[in-house]
Amino acid sequence: MSGGLAAPDLDALLADIRACRVCAEAMPHEPRPVIQAHPDARILLVGQAPGTRVHASGKPFTDPSGDRLRDWLQIDEADFYDPAKLAIAPMGFCFPGLDARGGDLPPRRECAPLWQNQVREALPNIRLTLLVGQYAQRFWLGSQAHKTLTETVRHAADYGPDFLPLPHPSWRNSAWLRKNPWFEAIILPMLRCRMKELLP
């Protein structure tokens, strides 16, 4: 940490997060915060919020989106689920429920302002934060984010070396990937290069 200050106690913070019930009365189910972190982690992945499968498993990205994301990162499950290598702190730690059409609701608004900065301060060795989806990009990039996710991701190089914005790996975004071939041609090689630098 800058200024020689010690990082906050991560174990205590994780215990507080996992015990959080701030949104309990507004949730359609019992809260189950999902987070992965370790003080040695050099990469922080900030996603959206757990889906139904992740809510059931208690592990981040245990779904087809996770398979696609691990392919993008070119890492296996052992490295992905090693908290000393990759910290995962979504904008909403709990599954927010489903909308009328069966899609996931947005992350609860209470969660990120309460926890995101605390988690980041407790991870002193982070060298790269992957911003997966518009909610993470708006929170961490603020006014520097473009008006659309597409333009923010297209200009990913502008946010380095600290941040790298990505689309959500949901299979519902397959049409977006087909429409924007520059993502696989330009952004994925950039992402994989950074991953190799930080996860030798």
C-alpha positions in Angstrom: 0.0 0.0 0.0 1.2 3.6 -0.6 2.5 5.5 2.3 3.6 2.4 4.1 0.1 1.7 5.4 -0.8 -1.9 6.1 -3.6 -3.4 4.2 -6.9 -4.0 6.1 -7.4 -7.4 7.6 -8.8 -9.4 4.6 -10.0 -12.3 6.7 -12.1 -10.1 8.9 -13.4 -8.3 5.8 -14.4 -11.5 4.1 -16.2 -12.7 7.3 -18.1 -9.4 7.3 -19.0 -9.8 3.6 -20.2 -13.4 4.0 -22.3 -12.4 7.0 -23.8 -9.4 5.2 -27.6 -9.2 5.2 -28.1 -5.6 4.1 -30.4 -6.6 1.2 -32.0 -9.6 2.9 -35.5 -8.2 3.1 -35.4 -7.2 -0.6 -34.1 -10.6 -1.8 -36.3 -13.5 -3.0 -34.1 -15.9 -1.2 -31.5 -16.1 1.6 -28.4 -14.0 0.8 -25.3 -16.0 -0.1 -22.4 -13.7 -0.8 -19.9 -15.1 -3.2 -16.3 -13.7 -3.2 -12.8 -15.1 -3.7 -9.8 -13.2 -2.4 -6.3 -13.6 -0.9 -3.7 -10.9 -0.1 -1.2 -12.3 -2.6 -3.6 -12.0 -5.6 -2.2 -9.9 -8.4 -5.4 -9.9 -10.5 -8.8 -8.7 -9.4 -11.9 -9.7 -11.5 -14.9 -7.5 -10.9 -18.0 -9.1 -12.5 -21.7 -8.4 -12.2 -23.4 -10.7 -9.7 -23.9 -14.5 -9.2 -26.5 -16.3 -11.3 -28.6 -19.2 -10.2 -25.9 -21.8 -10.6 -23.3 -19.8 -8.7 -25.9 -19.1 -6.0 -26.3 -22.9 -5.6 -22.6 -23.7 -5.8 -21.2 -20.8 -3.7 -18.3 -20.6 -6.2 -18.0 -17.8 -8.8 -18.5 -18.5 -12.5 -19.5 -22.2 -12.1 -21.6 -21.9 -15.3 -21.2 -21.6 -19.1 -20.2 -18.0 -18.7 -17.3 -19.1 -16.5 -16.2 -21.6 -19.2 -16.1 -18.8 -21.8 -14.3 -16.4 -19.4 -11.6 -19.0 -18.6 -11.1 -19.5 -22.4 -10.7 -15.7 -22.8 -8.2 -15.7 -20.0 -6.6 -18.9 -21.1 -6.3 -20.3 -17.6 -7.6 -23.6 -16.2 -10.0 -24.1 -13.3 -7.1 -24.7 -10.8 -5.6 -21.3 -11.5 -9.0 -19.6 -11.8 -10.1 -20.8 -8.4 -6.8 -20.2 -6.7 -7.5 -17.0 -4.7 -3.8 -16.3 -4.3 -3.7 -15.9 -8.1 -7.1 -14.4 -8.9 -9.4 -12.5 -6.6 -13.1 -12.3 -7.7 -15.3 -9.6 -6.3 -18.5 -9.0 -8.3 -20.4 -5.7 -8.1 -23.2 -7.6 -6.2 -22.0 -10.5 -4.0 -25.4 -12.2 -3.9 -27.7 -13.5 -6.7 -30.3 -10.7 -7.1 -33.1 -12.9 -8.5 -34.7 -13.1 -11.9 -36.7 -10.6 -13.9 -40.1 -11.4 -15.5 -38.4 -12.9 -18.6 -36.1 -15.2 -16.7 -33.0 -13.1 -17.0 -30.8 -12.1 -14.0 -31.7 -8.8 -12.3 -29.0 -6.1 -12.0 -26.7 -6.3 -9.0 -28.2 -4.8 -5.9 -27.2 -1.1 -5.7 -26.3 -1.3 -2.0 -23.5 -3.7 -2.4 -20.8 -2.0 -4.5 -20.6 1.3 -2.5 -20.5 -0.7 0.7 -17.8 -3.2 -0.2 -15.9 -2.6 -3.4 -13.3 -0.1 -2.1 -12.8 -2.0 1.1 -12.0 -5.2 -0.9 -9.6 -3.3 -3.1 -7.8 -1.7 -0.1 -7.4 -5.2 1.4 -5.6 -6.5 -1.7 -2.3 -4.7 -1.8 -0.7 -6.7 -4.6 -3.3 -6.1 -7.4 -1.7 -5.1 -10.7 -4.6 -5.6 -13.0 -8.4 -5.2 -12.4 -10.6 -6.9 -15.0 -13.9 -5.0 -15.4 -16.4 -7.5 -16.7 -19.6 -5.8 -17.8 -21.0 -2.3 -17.7 -21.7 -2.2 -14.0 -18.1 -2.7 -13.0 -16.9 -0.3 -15.7 -19.2 2.5 -14.6 -18.2 2.0 -11.0 -14.4 1.8 -11.4 -13.9 4.1 -14.5 -16.5 6.7 -13.7 -16.5 9.6 -16.1 -13.6 7.9 -18.1 -15.9 5.2 -19.2 -17.5 5.7 -22.6 -21.2 6.0 -23.1 -21.5 2.4 -24.2 -19.8 -0.8 -23.1 -18.8 -1.4 -26.7 -16.8 1.8 -26.9 -15.3 1.3 -23.4 -14.1 -2.2 -24.4 -12.9 -1.0 -27.8 -10.7 1.6 -26.0 -9.4 -0.9 -23.4 -5.8 0.1 -24.0 -6.6 3.6 -22.7 -7.2 2.2 -19.2 -4.0 0.2 -18.8 -2.0 -1.0 -17.1 -4.4 -0.9 -14.1 -7.7 -1.7 -15.7 -8.9 -3.8 -18.6 -12.7 -3.6 -19.5 -14.4 -6.7 -21.0 -17.9 -7.6 -22.1 -19.8 -10.1 -20.0 -19.0 -13.7 -21.1 -22.6 -14.7 -21.0 -23.7 -16.8 -24.0 -26.5 -14.2 -24.4 -23.7 -11.9 -25.7 -22.7 -14.3 -28.6 -24.4 -11.9 -31.1 -22.3 -9.0 -29.7 -19.1 -11.0 -30.2 -20.1 -11.8 -33.8 -20.9 -8.2 -34.4 -17.6 -7.0 -32.9 -14.8 -9.2 -34.3 -12.2 -6.7 -33.1 -12.7 -8.0 -29.6 -11.2 -11.4 -30.4 -8.6 -9.9 -32.8 -7.3 -7.1 -30.6 -8.6 -7.2 -27.0 -8.2 -10.9 -26.3 -4.5 -11.0 -27.3 -4.0 -7.9 -25.0 -5.8 -9.7 -22.2 -3.9 -12.9 -22.6 -0.5 -11.1 -22.7 -1.3 -9.4 -19.4 -2.4 -12.7 -17.9 0.9 -14.3 -18.9 2.8 -11.4 -17.3 1.0 -11.7 -14.0 0.5 -15.5 -13.9 3.8 -17.0 -15.1 
